[in-house]
Amino acid sequence: MHLLKCVHCTFRISLFIATNICETIVWKSFSPATINTGRGTEFEGAIIALFHLLATRSDKVRALREAFYRQNLPNLMSLFATVLVFAIVIYFQGFRVDLPIKSARYRGQYNTYPIKLFYTSNIPIILQSALVSNLYVISQILASRFAGNFLVNLLGEWSVVGGGGPARSYPIGGLCYFLSPPETIQHVFQAPIHAIIYIAFMLGSCAFFSKTWIDVSGSSAKDVAKQLKEQQMVMRGHREKSLVHELNRYIPTAAAFGGLCIGALSVMADFMGAIGSGTGILLAVTIIYQYFEIFVKEQQDLGGMGALF
């Protein structure tokens, strides 16, 4: 009963995260809020701003350029980047290896055990995001109380930047600066060392967390082999004793490489300026896709969508 409550609580939290991220994307696309940018009043929402700029500017080409590339406010390029990342993540969700298994008790009962590319789902990006968020909070607290301290500055220096949009605190130095994503592609070329350190950290931390998670969550090759053995399932064409060895060929690789891909997709989304940050988009897509898979599985069990999948 306690386990069931924990599962329901996790589902609710995941759904809340996905809803919050999707709300951010929709709001920054269609927000009717107006902001004075110094060039005049503009709408915050990227799509509404497009129609407003085309209606109020005499130079339509310049209006389109502003709608696509305006700074410090959501623009159409950020919206297109968000849609592109959504599509890429959904495409990669279909990558998997199906291992043929059969029942050791009943003849002719065959099945497959799928090992997905994103074997640990969104866990690597959740753990990486939690690590960085806690580091940011600690750094900001220390910077506000011990401003100018050398050791505190090594951890992170912070500055409040407005730029026509909502005021935000940005790391401008120290470790937190190098672990923060560059805002645009232009920033990557302006500060290549920052970009290289950030890419290495994202890829390495996501791969490490993914590889570690399978050992602590009961989804390693030994754990899967134990579960299959309890269900009296064996891999076709292999002896029962070699099951762990065969699973070890796929599961650790899928976990590490999947975490690496998650990190790379997050970096790509950040560099392209996608709305809601790369981490947020990946969380939203993976959570929504998990619920879709649950829905499809339930429909297949009921026989309602069996002909479609």
N, C-alpha and C positions, 0 to 999 in steps of 0.2 A: 504494500500500500504506500509506504514511504517512497519507494522507487518510482511508483506511478506518479505521485505528486511532483517529484523532482523532474520527471520527463515532461509533464504538463507545464511546469514552471519554465523549463528551458524553451519549450515551444512558444510560450507567450512572450518571453524575452526576445527570442529570435524574430518573431512576428513584429514586435514593437520596434526593433532595430531596423528591419526592412521598411516598415511603414514610415519611420522617421526620415530615413534616407530618401525614399521616394517622394515624400512631402517636400524635402529640400529641393530636389530636382524640379518638381512641378512648380514650386513657388518661384524659383529663379528663372523659370521659363515664362511664366505667365503673371508674375507679380505686378499689380497695378500701383505699387508704391513709387513715389517720385523722389528723385535725388538731384540736388543742385551740384553739378560737376564742374562748374566754372565756365562751361561752354553753353550753359543753359540748363533748363530742367529736363531730365530724362527719366524714363520709366526703368525700374529695376529689372523687370522681366525681359529676357532676351527677345522673345517673339513679339511681345507688345511694343518693345522699343523699336523693332524693325519697322512696323507699320507707322509708328509715331514719327520716326526719322524720315521715312519716305513721304509722309504727309506734310511735314513742316519744313523740310529743307528743299531749297530750290535746286541744288546740285544733287541729283539722284544717285550718281556714281559715288560721290563722297558719302552720302547717307548710307548706301549699302556697305561701303568700306568701314564706316563707324559701327554699323550693326554687327558686322562680322568680327571686327578686331578691336573694339573699344576696350580700354584698360580699366581695371579695378571694379568692373561691373560685369555681370554675366553677358556673354556675347554668343552669336550663333556658332562660331567655331568651337566654343566650349560645349555647346549643346550637341553638335555633330560628333565631337570626340566622345561624349558620354554614350551616345547611341552606338557608336562603333565599338567601344569597350564592352558594352552590354552584349552585342552580337558575338564578339570574339570569345567572351567567357562562356556563353551558351554553346558555341560551337565546340570548344574544348571539353565541355561537360560530357560530350558523347564519346570521347576517347577512352577506350578500356580494352582489357584483355580478358576473354572469357575462358576460364580453365575448365575442361570437361571433367565432370565427376559422375560417379554412379553409386548406387546403393550396394553395400556389401551383403545386405540381407535379401533383397528382392531382385530377381533377374529382370533385365530390360528396363529398369527405372533409371533414366539418365537425366542429367541436369547440368548446369554450368554455374561456376562461381566467378562473378565479375570482379575484376580488380581495375578500378577506375584510375585515370591519370591523376585526378584530384582525390587521391585515396583518403586523405585526412580532411577533405572538404575545405571549409573556411577557417579551421582551427589555427593554422600558421599565421594568418593575417590578424586574427583576433588576439593571439598572444603577442605578436609583434607590436600591434597597436596599443595594447595595454602596457607593454614595457616602455614604449616611447611616451605615452601619455603620462605615466607616473613620473618619468624622468623630467618631462616638461613642468609638471606641477611642482615637484621638489625644487627645480631650478628657479622657477618664478617666485616661489616663497622665499628662497634664500636671497635672490637678487633684490627683492623688495625690502628685506631686513638688513642685509649686509652689502649694500651697493658699493662697488669699488673694490671689494675684497678680491685678491688675486685668485684664490682657489675657487671662489664662487664664479668669477668670470671665466675660469677654465671650464666650468660645467655649462655656463650659458650666459650670454648678455642679451637683454631684451629691449625692444623699442616698440612704442605704440604708433601704428601707421593708420592713417585715415584714407587719404587719396580719393575722396569723393564718395567712398562707400562707408560701410560700418567700420568703426575703429576696432583694430585687432592688435594683439601683441605678437610680434614676430621676433624670432631669435636672430640676432645679427652677429653673434660671435660665440666661441666656445664649442663644446661638444654638441649641444642641442642644435646649433646652426648647421653642423655637418650632417646631423641625422634628420634634418628637415628637408622636404622635397623642394627643388628649385621651382619657382612659380611658373616659368614659361621656358620654351626652347631657347629663347634669347639668353636667359639666365644661365643655361647650361654652357653656352659658349663664353659668357662673361666670366664664369667661375667654374672652370672644368674640374678643378681639384674637389670642390664641393660636390659636384655631380658624380664623380667617380667614387668618392667615399660613400655617398648616399646609395648608389647602385650596389656597391659591394656589401654594404650593411643590409639592405633590403633582401638581396638574393641569399646571402649567407644566413641571416637570421630566420627567414622563412623556411629554408631547407633544413636548418638545424631544429627548429621547433616542430616541423612536420615529422622529421626522423625520430625525434625524442617522443613525440606524442604517441606513436604506435606502440612504444614500449610501456608507457604508463597507462594507456587506455584499454589495454586488452585486445588490441587489433594487430599484434605482431604475427609473424609466421607461426610461431609456437602456439599462440592463442587460437589462431584460425584452424590450425591442424587439430588442436584439442577439440574445438567445437565440431568440426567435421567428423572426428572419430566418435564423439558422443552421439552424433546423428547417424553413425554407421555408414558414412559416405567415404569413398576413396577416389583418388584421381585415376581416370582411365589410362591404361598403358603404363602405370607405375605401381610399384609395391607400396604397401601401407607404410613401411619404415622410411621410405624416401619422400613422403609427403612434405615434411618440414623443409627438406632440402629444395624441393621444387618450388614451394611457396617463397622460400628465401631468395629465389632467383627473381621474383617479381615484386613482392610487397615492399622491401626496403628501397628498391629503385623507384617504384611508383611514388612512395612517400617523399623521398628526397627530391626527385625530379618534379613532382607535382607542386611541392612547396616552392621550388625554384621558379616554376612557371607562374605561380600565384604572385610571387614577389616581382617578377618581370612585368606582369600585366599591371600591377599596381604602379610600378615605376613609369610605364608607358602612359597610363592614365594621368598621372601627375604631370609628366612632361608636356602632354597635349593640353593640359589645362581643363580636364574634364570637370563638370559640375559635381560637387559633393566629395571630392578627393578620390584618389585611386582606391584607398582602403575601403571607403564607404561604398563605392560602386560594387566592388568585389563582394563585400558582405551582403549587399542587397540582392545581387544576382544569384549568389550561391544559396541564400536562404529561400528566395522565391522558387528556385529550381528544385530545392529539396521538397518544398510543399507540393510542387507540381508532380514530382515523382511519387510522393505519398498518395496524391489524388488518383494518379493513373493506376498505381498498384491496387488501390481499393476498388476502382472501377473494373479492373481486370478480374479481381477476385469475385466481383459480383456479376461478371460477364457482360457488363454494359459497354465497355470499350475494347473488348478483346479483339474485335475485327479491325480496329484502327491501329493497334500496336503489335 
